[in-house]
Amino acid sequence: MNVAFASTDGKTIDQHFGWSKSFYLYQIDKEKIKFLELLDSSDEPAGEEEKLNYKIKTLGNADIMYCTQIGPTASKMIQASGIHPVKVAEDETIESASLKLQLMLSTDTPLWLLRIFHKAQNRSELI
């Protein structure tokens, strides 16, 4: 599954979703964590709803998006697009969040993560 992290440095999850200028996209499954690409969302339009739609479009085929904060409107919009938002403390690293996801996939996987994982698996089989 593809996971986007709102980060200024590619190491720490340190950005509010609506303010983030970059997202680091990783492919994460039970066996590996692979960096895919840096998603640049710095060329955003002025209006609030347009800005949120632009950021969501920038996330492309992400299944999960990690950030430090997300507003209620943005949260509803991102969920409606099929991306699951996850809010974490500002000192959380991309590495630790990725390892926690792997652990959850390998042990007692919560239903929300199992649903996302299977959706991502089905998408990759169609490609």
C-alpha positions in Angstrom: 0.0 0.0 0.0 1.1 3.6 -0.6 1.6 5.8 2.4 2.2 9.6 2.2 3.9 11.5 5.0 3.6 15.3 5.4 7.2 16.3 6.1 9.7 19.1 5.5 12.8 16.9 5.7 11.8 13.4 4.7 12.6 12.1 8.1 10.0 13.5 10.6 6.3 13.8 10.2 6.1 17.5 11.0 3.4 19.2 8.9 -0.2 20.1 9.1 -2.0 18.6 6.0 -3.3 21.9 4.7 0.1 23.7 5.2 2.4 20.9 3.9 4.3 21.7 0.8 5.7 18.2 0.3 4.7 14.6 1.0 7.1 11.7 1.0 5.4 8.6 -0.7 6.4 5.1 0.4 5.2 1.7 -0.5 4.8 -0.4 2.6 3.9 -4.0 3.0 4.7 -6.8 5.4 8.2 -7.4 4.0 9.5 -4.0 2.8 9.4 -0.3 3.1 10.3 1.4 -0.2 10.6 5.2 -0.9 8.7 5.9 -4.2 8.8 9.7 -4.7 8.6 13.2 -3.3 5.2 14.7 -4.0 5.4 18.5 -4.4 2.2 20.4 -3.4 3.8 23.9 -3.2 2.0 25.3 -6.3 -1.4 25.5 -4.6 -4.3 27.7 -5.6 -5.6 30.5 -3.4 -9.0 29.4 -2.3 -9.4 27.1 0.7 -11.5 24.3 -1.1 -9.3 24.6 -4.2 -6.2 24.3 -2.1 -7.5 21.1 -0.4 -8.6 19.6 -3.7 -5.1 20.3 -5.1 -3.4 18.7 -2.2 -5.6 15.6 -2.4 -4.9 15.3 -6.1 -1.2 15.7 -5.4 -1.4 12.6 -3.2 -2.4 10.6 -6.2 -2.6 6.9 -5.4 -1.8 7.2 -1.7 -3.9 4.9 0.5 -2.9 6.5 3.8 -1.7 10.0 4.6 0.2 10.8 7.9 0.3 14.4 9.2 0.5 16.2 12.6 -2.8 18.1 12.1 -5.8 18.0 9.8 -9.0 20.1 9.9 -12.4 18.5 9.9 -13.3 19.7 6.3 -10.0 18.4 4.9 -10.4 15.1 6.8 -13.8 14.6 5.3 -12.6 15.5 1.8 -9.5 13.3 2.0 -11.6 10.3 3.2 -14.1 10.8 0.4 -11.2 10.5 -2.0 -10.3 7.1 -0.6 -7.3 8.2 1.4 -7.2 7.4 5.2 -5.8 10.3 7.2 -3.7 9.5 10.3 -2.7 12.2 12.8 0.5 11.7 14.8 2.6 13.6 17.3 5.0 16.0 15.7 8.1 14.1 16.9 7.1 10.9 15.1 9.5 9.8 12.4 8.6 8.3 9.0 10.7 5.3 9.9 8.9 4.6 13.2 5.5 5.1 11.7 6.4 2.8 8.8 7.7 0.1 11.1 4.5 0.4 13.2 2.4 -0.2 10.1 4.5 -3.2 9.2 4.0 -4.6 12.7 0.3 -4.1 12.5 0.2 -5.8 9.1 2.2 -8.8 10.4 0.4 -9.4 13.7 -3.2 -8.6 14.8 -4.2 -6.3 11.9 -6.9 -3.8 12.7 -9.9 -3.9 10.4 -9.4 -0.4 9.0 -5.8 -1.3 8.0 -6.8 -4.7 6.6 -9.4 -3.0 4.4 -6.9 -0.5 3.0 -4.2 -3.2 2.5 -6.6 -5.4 0.4 -7.8 -2.4 -1.6 -4.2 -1.6 -2.4 -3.5 -5.2 -3.3 -6.4 -5.3 -5.7 -5.3 -2.1 -7.3 -1.8 -3.4 -7.9 -3.2 -6.6 -9.4 -5.1 -4.6 -12.0 -2.0 -2.7 -13.2 
